[in-house]
Amino acid sequence: MAQFGEMGPPAKYEANLDSLKRHPLPKWFGDAKLGIFIHWGLYSVPAWAQPSGELGKVDWSKWFYQNPYAEWYLNSIRLKESLAYAHHAKTYGADYDYYRFAETFTKESQRWNPEEWAGLFKDVGARYVVLTTKHHDGFTLWPSKVKNPVKADLPTIGRDLVGELTGAVRKAGMKMGLYYSGGLDWTFEARPVRTMMDVRTTVVQTQQYADYADAHWYELMDRYQPAVLWNDIGYPRAGKIEKIFADFYNRDKEGLINNRFGRDHFDFTTPEYSRYDTIVEKKWESCRGLGFSFGYNQIEGPEHVLASDKLVELFVDIVSKNGNLLLNIGPKPDGSISAIQQDRLKALGGWLKVHGEGLFDSKPWIRAAARETDADVRFTRKGDAVFAYLLKQTTGNELRVPRVMAAEGTKVTKLGEAGTLEWHQAGPDLIVKTQHRGSLAGALKITPAPYQLVRD
């Protein structure tokens, strides 16, 4: 028998686009559906941002002066006209250096228990985790041996937060991905971001920074063997990124690369605080915070945080369109998670224990949705069954599922309830004798998979 069987040896990826394009999407990522994003760092100490609204719903000319992202605190206080600067000056003093927060963060993070995080994420139903290893402020959550060449006094962390969480996550049976701010590093660039154009023009393009970022990525890959390289806001043009990609794939054929390196090659797209309107063939992942911020914001209240029913609806909608949800938490400096964030995670996890059957390991059906007047349904397919997720409460004792044709002998059940449901066909619509009165979505399982008469 040949060493590799009839398939031959695995492809070797070289540092060129044609070779990288041979990388197939790993099945685990298509099946995973839910990941947990974690923004944790020095910005978790002041934990302050103006809760002005979700990304895309605030006037772009005012966004950076009213930035609701607490992880952008350093940039916000560089803008002297912002409320964040006024808060900083009043609370800490106008001349208080942002990097002094490292003392508090380093001390407080000693109390953190990575196994508690991993247990919570597993219980929610997440299949993978992505941690910010270095955000735009340049502070690393691992004890890097790569010295910052422009800020000799950049604080370092003694405890290996990246390594400890990686170990706990893998022990719990989940995949571990690593976020890295490849384009923005405010230790190399002191100009504040005032406009969207500034985001592009302040991406650091020096050879010195390119070498620094390259070295960081190799250090992260060597030490932690991440399953996902999750870069943010571009990458220096001088960086050897295609070589990094090739070396990454040659180490892990089931690894993934996101679309934020600013290169033509990527495995999945990452819309932020947004989602696609219909089924997208190429795999995608929507990322967002539970509130308006990714980093912990102490002044966010319930009115700024997704309600449990809206969180469930968001997740179902994304999965129906071939997406994953990378749901962010912003821990406090000691690693504790706020009560409101825990409440939302546990609500989602409890619901998924009953209704996750048609979401995890599923694929999109012929269409994602039916939004007629008496129904708001999302569809998924798994094996020989189609699942119809009910996002709207019913008013009567029957539910009309538009343009779904069931074959004779079809079995319809409702997840979480025993027994089969009566149904009949009314022209192109499936009529099921059932009620849905809960505040969270319900789901029908239709076996064998039906078909529809007309495509959207």
C-alpha positions as CSV (number, residue, x, y, z in Angstrom):
1,M,0.0,0.0,0.0
2,A,1.3,3.5,-0.9
3,Q,2.0,5.7,2.0
4,F,-0.7,8.1,1.1
5,G,-3.1,5.7,-0.5
6,E,-4.7,6.5,-3.8
7,M,-4.9,10.2,-3.0
8,G,-1.2,10.7,-3.3
9,P,0.8,13.0,-1.0
10,P,-0.8,16.2,0.3
11,A,-0.3,19.3,-1.8
12,K,2.7,21.5,-0.8
13,Y,1.9,25.1,-0.7
14,E,4.4,27.6,-2.1
15,A,4.6,31.3,-1.6
16,N,2.5,32.2,-4.7
17,L,-1.1,32.9,-5.2
18,D,-1.8,30.0,-7.6
19,S,-0.5,27.5,-5.1
20,L,-2.4,29.1,-2.2
21,K,-5.7,28.9,-4.2
22,R,-5.5,25.1,-4.0
23,H,-6.3,25.2,-0.3
24,P,-9.8,23.8,0.3
25,L,-12.1,25.1,3.0
26,P,-11.7,22.7,6.0
27,K,-14.9,20.9,6.8
28,W,-14.7,21.8,10.5
29,F,-15.1,25.5,9.8
30,G,-18.1,25.0,7.6
31,D,-19.7,22.8,10.3
32,A,-18.7,25.0,13.3
33,K,-21.3,27.9,12.9
34,L,-20.4,29.5,16.2
35,G,-17.2,31.0,17.5
36,I,-16.3,33.2,20.4
37,F,-14.2,36.4,19.8
38,I,-12.4,37.9,22.7
39,H,-11.1,41.5,22.9
40,W,-9.0,41.8,26.1
41,G,-6.1,44.1,26.8
42,L,-5.0,47.5,28.3
43,Y,-8.2,49.1,27.0
44,S,-10.1,46.8,29.4
45,V,-8.8,48.9,32.3
46,P,-10.4,52.3,31.4
47,A,-13.2,50.4,29.7
48,W,-14.9,53.5,28.4
49,A,-16.4,54.5,25.1
50,Q,-19.3,56.7,24.1
51,P,-22.1,54.2,23.3
52,S,-23.1,56.1,20.1
53,G,-24.4,53.1,18.1
54,E,-23.5,50.1,16.1
55,L,-20.9,50.2,13.3
56,G,-22.5,51.5,10.2
57,K,-25.3,53.3,12.0
58,V,-23.3,56.3,13.1
59,D,-22.4,59.2,10.8
60,W,-18.9,58.4,9.5
61,S,-17.8,62.0,9.8
62,K,-18.4,61.7,13.5
63,W,-17.6,58.0,14.1
64,F,-14.0,58.4,15.5
65,Y,-15.0,61.3,17.7
66,Q,-17.9,59.3,19.1
67,N,-16.2,55.9,18.8
68,P,-18.3,53.2,20.6
69,Y,-15.4,50.7,20.4
70,A,-13.7,50.7,23.8
71,E,-10.7,48.9,22.4
72,W,-10.0,52.1,20.4
73,Y,-9.6,54.1,23.6
74,L,-6.0,55.2,22.9
75,N,-7.1,56.7,19.5
76,S,-10.2,58.3,21.0
77,I,-8.2,60.1,23.7
78,R,-5.7,61.4,21.1
79,L,-8.7,63.3,19.7
80,K,-8.9,66.2,22.1
81,E,-12.5,67.1,20.9
82,S,-13.9,63.7,21.9
83,L,-15.8,62.8,25.1
84,A,-13.3,60.0,25.7
85,Y,-10.5,62.6,26.0
86,A,-12.7,64.6,28.5
87,H,-13.4,61.5,30.5
88,H,-9.7,60.5,30.5
89,A,-8.5,64.0,31.6
90,K,-11.1,64.1,34.4
91,T,-10.5,60.5,35.6
92,Y,-6.8,60.0,35.2
93,G,-5.4,63.4,34.2
94,A,-4.7,64.8,30.8
95,D,-1.1,63.7,30.8
96,Y,-1.7,60.2,32.1
97,D,0.0,57.8,29.6
98,Y,-2.2,55.1,28.2
99,Y,0.5,52.4,28.6
100,R,0.5,52.9,32.4
101,F,-2.7,50.8,32.3
102,A,-0.4,47.8,31.8
103,E,0.4,47.8,35.5
104,T,-3.2,47.3,36.4
105,F,-4.0,44.9,33.6
106,T,-1.0,42.7,34.4
107,K,-1.8,42.6,38.1
108,E,-5.6,42.0,37.6
109,S,-5.1,39.3,34.9
110,Q,-3.3,37.1,37.4
111,R,-6.7,36.3,38.8
112,W,-8.0,35.0,35.5
113,N,-9.0,31.3,35.1
114,P,-8.7,30.2,31.4
115,E,-10.5,26.9,32.2
116,E,-13.6,28.8,33.3
117,W,-13.7,30.7,30.0
118,A,-13.2,27.5,28.0
119,G,-16.0,25.7,30.0
120,L,-18.4,28.6,29.4
121,F,-17.7,28.8,25.7
122,K,-18.1,25.0,25.3
123,D,-21.4,25.1,27.2
124,V,-22.7,27.8,24.9
125,G,-22.0,25.6,21.9
126,A,-19.0,27.3,20.4
127,R,-16.7,25.2,18.2
128,Y,-13.8,27.7,18.1
129,V,-12.4,30.7,19.8
130,V,-10.4,33.7,18.5
131,L,-8.3,35.8,20.9
132,T,-6.8,39.3,20.3
133,T,-3.1,38.7,20.7
134,K,-2.2,42.3,19.8
135,H,-4.7,45.0,19.1
136,H,-3.9,48.4,17.5
137,D,-2.2,49.7,20.7
138,G,0.7,47.3,20.1
139,F,0.5,45.5,23.5
140,T,0.9,41.7,23.2
141,L,-0.9,39.2,25.4
142,W,2.0,36.8,25.2
143,P,5.6,37.3,26.4
144,S,7.0,37.9,22.9
145,K,10.8,37.7,22.3
146,V,10.4,40.1,19.4
147,K,11.4,43.5,20.7
148,N,9.5,46.6,19.6
149,P,12.2,48.6,17.7
150,V,10.5,52.1,18.1
151,K,9.1,51.9,21.6
152,A,11.7,50.5,23.9
153,D,9.5,51.1,27.0
154,L,6.5,49.2,25.6
155,P,5.2,47.2,28.6
156,T,5.4,43.5,28.4
157,I,3.2,40.8,30.1
158,G,4.7,38.1,32.2
159,R,1.8,35.6,32.1
160,D,1.3,33.9,28.8
161,L,-2.4,34.6,28.3
162,V,-2.4,33.4,24.7
163,G,-0.8,30.1,25.6
164,E,-2.9,29.4,28.6
165,L,-6.2,30.0,26.8
166,T,-5.0,28.0,23.8
167,G,-4.4,25.0,26.0
168,A,-7.7,25.3,27.8
169,V,-9.7,25.7,24.6
170,R,-8.1,22.7,23.0
171,K,-8.5,20.6,26.1
172,A,-12.3,21.5,25.9
173,G,-12.4,20.2,22.3
174,M,-12.6,23.5,20.5
175,K,-10.3,25.0,17.8
176,M,-8.2,28.1,18.6
177,G,-7.7,31.1,16.3
178,L,-5.5,34.1,16.9
179,Y,-6.3,37.7,16.0
180,Y,-3.4,40.1,15.2
181,S,-3.6,43.8,14.2
182,G,-1.4,43.6,11.2
183,G,-2.1,47.1,9.7
184,L,-2.5,49.4,12.6
185,D,0.1,49.7,15.4
186,W,0.0,52.9,17.3
187,T,3.4,52.4,18.8
188,F,4.7,52.9,15.2
189,E,2.2,55.5,14.2
190,A,1.3,58.4,16.5
191,R,-1.1,60.2,14.1
192,P,-4.7,59.6,15.3
193,V,-7.4,58.2,13.1
194,R,-10.0,60.9,12.4
195,T,-11.6,59.6,9.2
196,M,-12.1,56.4,7.4
197,M,-9.4,57.5,4.9
198,D,-7.0,57.8,7.9
199,V,-7.5,54.1,8.6
200,R,-5.8,53.4,5.3
201,T,-3.2,56.1,5.5
202,T,-2.1,55.1,9.0
203,V,-1.5,51.5,8.1
204,V,2.2,51.2,8.9
205,Q,4.2,50.6,5.7
206,T,7.8,50.7,6.8
207,Q,10.2,47.8,6.3
208,Q,11.0,47.9,10.0
209,Y,7.3,47.3,10.9
210,A,6.9,44.7,8.2
211,D,9.8,42.7,9.7
212,Y,8.3,43.1,13.1
213,A,4.8,41.9,12.2
214,D,6.2,39.0,10.2
215,A,8.3,37.9,13.2
216,H,5.2,38.1,15.4
217,W,3.1,35.9,13.1
218,Y,5.9,33.3,13.0
219,E,6.3,33.4,16.7
220,L,2.5,32.9,17.2
221,M,2.5,30.0,14.7
222,D,5.6,28.4,16.2
223,R,4.4,28.6,19.8
224,Y,0.6,28.1,19.5
225,Q,-0.2,26.4,16.2
226,P,-3.4,28.4,15.6
227,A,-6.2,27.0,13.5
228,V,-7.1,30.4,12.2
229,L,-4.9,33.4,11.2
230,W,-7.4,36.3,11.9
231,N,-5.7,39.5,10.8
232,D,-7.2,43.0,11.0
233,I,-7.0,46.2,8.9
234,G,-4.5,45.2,6.2
235,Y,-0.8,44.4,6.3
236,P,2.4,46.2,5.3
237,R,3.1,45.7,1.6
238,A,6.7,44.8,2.4
239,G,5.6,41.9,4.6
240,K,6.3,38.3,3.4
241,I,2.7,37.4,3.8
242,E,2.4,34.9,1.0
243,K,5.3,32.9,2.5
244,I,3.6,33.1,5.9
245,F,0.4,31.7,4.3
246,A,2.3,28.9,2.6
247,D,4.2,27.9,5.8
248,F,1.0,28.1,7.8
249,Y,-0.9,25.7,5.4
250,N,2.1,23.3,5.2
251,R,1.9,23.0,9.0
252,D,-1.8,22.6,9.1
253,K,-3.9,21.6,6.1
254,E,-7.1,22.4,8.0
255,G,-6.0,25.9,8.9
256,L,-7.8,29.1,7.7
257,I,-6.9,32.6,6.8
258,N,-9.4,35.5,6.9
259,N,-9.8,38.3,4.3
260,R,-8.3,41.2,6.3
261,F,-4.7,40.9,5.2
262,G,-5.5,42.9,2.1
263,R,-4.3,40.2,-0.2
264,D,-6.2,38.3,-2.9
265,H,-6.0,35.0,-1.1
266,F,-8.4,34.2,1.8
267,D,-10.6,31.4,3.0
268,F,-13.5,33.4,4.3
269,T,-14.9,37.0,4.5
270,T,-15.6,38.8,7.7
271,P,-18.4,41.4,7.6
272,E,-18.4,43.4,10.9
273,Y,-21.7,44.2,12.6
274,S,-23.4,43.2,9.3
275,R,-24.5,40.1,7.3
276,Y,-25.3,39.1,3.8
277,D,-28.8,39.3,2.5
278,T,-28.9,35.9,0.9
279,I,-27.0,32.6,0.6
280,V,-23.3,33.2,-0.2
281,E,-21.5,30.3,-1.8
282,K,-18.1,31.2,-0.4
283,K,-17.9,30.7,3.4
284,W,-18.2,33.8,5.5
285,E,-18.2,34.8,9.2
286,S,-20.0,37.8,10.7
287,C,-18.2,39.3,13.7
288,R,-19.8,41.6,16.3
289,G,-19.9,42.4,20.0
290,L,-22.9,41.7,22.2
291,G,-23.2,45.5,22.6
292,F,-21.8,48.4,20.5
293,S,-18.2,47.6,21.6
294,F,-15.8,44.7,21.3
295,G,-13.7,45.7,24.3
296,Y,-15.4,45.9,27.7
297,N,-17.3,49.1,28.1
298,Q,-18.4,49.8,31.7
299,I,-21.1,52.3,30.6
300,E,-22.9,50.0,28.2
301,G,-26.3,49.1,29.6
302,P,-29.0,46.7,28.6
303,E,-30.3,49.2,26.0
304,H,-27.0,48.9,24.2
305,V,-26.8,45.0,24.2
306,L,-28.6,42.5,22.0
307,A,-31.7,41.1,23.6
308,S,-31.6,37.3,23.8
309,D,-34.3,36.8,21.2
310,K,-32.5,39.1,18.7
311,L,-29.3,37.2,19.3
312,V,-30.9,33.9,18.5
313,E,-32.5,35.4,15.4
314,L,-29.2,36.8,14.3
315,F,-27.5,33.5,14.7
316,V,-30.2,31.6,12.8
317,D,-30.2,34.1,10.0
318,I,-26.4,34.0,9.5
319,V,-26.3,30.2,9.5
320,S,-29.1,29.9,6.9
321,K,-27.0,31.9,4.5
322,N,-23.8,29.8,4.9
323,G,-22.2,32.0,7.5
324,N,-20.7,31.6,11.0
325,L,-21.2,33.9,13.9
326,L,-18.0,35.1,15.7
327,L,-19.7,36.5,18.8
328,N,-17.5,38.8,20.8
329,I,-17.1,39.1,24.6
330,G,-15.1,41.9,26.3
331,P,-13.8,40.7,29.6
332,K,-12.8,42.9,32.5
333,P,-9.1,43.2,33.4
334,D,-9.3,40.3,35.8
335,G,-10.9,38.1,33.2
336,S,-14.4,38.2,34.6
337,I,-17.3,38.5,32.2
338,S,-20.0,41.0,33.0
339,A,-23.4,39.7,34.1
340,I,-25.2,41.0,31.1
341,Q,-22.8,39.3,28.7
342,Q,-23.0,36.1,30.7
343,D,-26.8,36.3,30.6
344,R,-26.8,36.5,26.8
345,L,-24.3,33.7,26.3
346,K,-26.2,31.4,28.6
347,A,-29.5,32.2,26.9
348,L,-28.1,31.4,23.5
349,G,-26.4,28.2,24.9
350,G,-29.6,27.0,26.6
351,W,-31.6,27.6,23.4
352,L,-29.0,25.8,21.3
353,K,-29.2,22.7,23.5
354,V,-32.7,22.2,22.2
355,H,-32.6,23.8,18.8
356,G,-29.0,23.4,17.6
357,E,-29.6,20.2,15.8
358,G,-30.6,22.0,12.6
359,L,-27.7,24.5,12.8
360,F,-24.5,22.8,13.7
361,D,-23.1,20.7,10.8
362,S,-25.8,22.0,8.5
363,K,-25.7,23.4,5.0
364,P,-27.9,26.0,3.4
365,W,-31.1,24.8,1.7
366,I,-32.4,26.0,-1.7
367,R,-33.2,29.4,-0.2
368,A,-32.5,31.0,3.2
369,A,-35.8,32.6,4.1
370,A,-39.5,33.0,3.7
371,R,-40.8,36.3,5.0
372,E,-44.5,36.3,4.0
373,T,-46.9,38.2,6.2
374,D,-47.8,35.3,8.5
375,A,-44.3,33.7,8.6
376,D,-40.7,34.7,9.1
377,V,-38.8,31.5,8.5
378,R,-35.1,30.6,8.0
379,F,-34.1,27.2,6.4
380,T,-31.2,24.9,6.8
381,R,-30.5,21.4,5.6
382,K,-28.8,18.5,7.4
383,G,-28.7,15.0,6.1
384,D,-32.1,14.1,4.7
385,A,-34.0,16.8,6.7
386,V,-34.8,20.4,6.2
387,F,-35.2,22.6,9.3
388,A,-37.5,25.6,9.3
389,Y,-36.7,28.1,12.1
390,L,-39.7,30.2,13.1
391,L,-38.7,33.7,14.0
392,K,-42.2,35.0,14.5
393,Q,-44.9,33.9,16.9
394,T,-48.0,32.3,15.5
395,T,-51.5,33.7,16.2
396,G,-53.5,30.7,15.4
397,N,-53.1,26.9,15.6
398,E,-51.5,26.5,12.2
399,L,-48.3,27.6,10.6
400,R,-48.0,28.3,6.9
401,V,-44.5,27.6,5.5
402,P,-44.5,29.3,2.1
403,R,-43.4,27.5,-1.1
404,V,-42.5,24.3,0.5
405,M,-43.7,21.1,-1.1
406,A,-43.6,18.0,1.1
407,A,-43.8,14.5,-0.3
408,E,-46.4,11.9,0.8
409,G,-45.2,10.3,4.0
410,T,-43.2,13.3,5.2
411,K,-42.6,13.5,8.9
412,V,-42.8,16.9,10.6
413,T,-41.7,17.4,14.2
414,K,-40.9,20.4,16.4
415,L,-37.6,20.5,18.1
416,G,-38.0,20.2,21.9
417,E,-41.4,18.5,21.7
418,A,-42.3,14.8,21.4
419,G,-44.4,13.3,18.7
420,T,-45.2,14.2,15.1
421,L,-47.3,17.1,13.8
422,E,-50.2,17.0,11.5
423,W,-49.7,18.7,8.1
424,H,-51.2,19.1,4.7
425,Q,-50.4,20.8,1.5
426,A,-52.3,23.9,0.4
427,G,-51.1,24.6,-3.1
428,P,-47.4,25.6,-2.9
429,D,-47.5,26.0,0.9
430,L,-47.0,23.5,3.7
431,I,-49.5,23.9,6.5
432,V,-48.5,22.5,9.8
433,K,-50.8,22.2,12.8
434,T,-48.6,23.8,15.5
435,Q,-48.2,26.9,17.6
436,H,-45.2,29.0,18.4
437,R,-45.6,31.2,21.4
438,G,-42.1,31.5,22.8
439,S,-40.1,34.6,22.8
440,L,-37.1,32.7,21.2
441,A,-37.3,31.1,17.8
442,G,-38.8,27.6,17.4
443,A,-37.9,25.0,14.7
444,L,-39.6,22.4,12.6
445,K,-37.8,19.3,11.3
446,I,-39.1,18.1,8.0
447,T,-38.0,14.7,6.8
448,P,-37.4,13.9,4.0
449,A,-36.2,17.2,2.7
450,P,-39.0,19.0,0.8
451,Y,-38.7,21.0,-2.4
452,Q,-40.1,24.3,-3.5
453,L,-41.9,25.2,-6.7
454,V,-40.3,28.6,-7.3
455,R,-36.8,29.8,-6.4
456,D,-36.3,33.3,-4.9
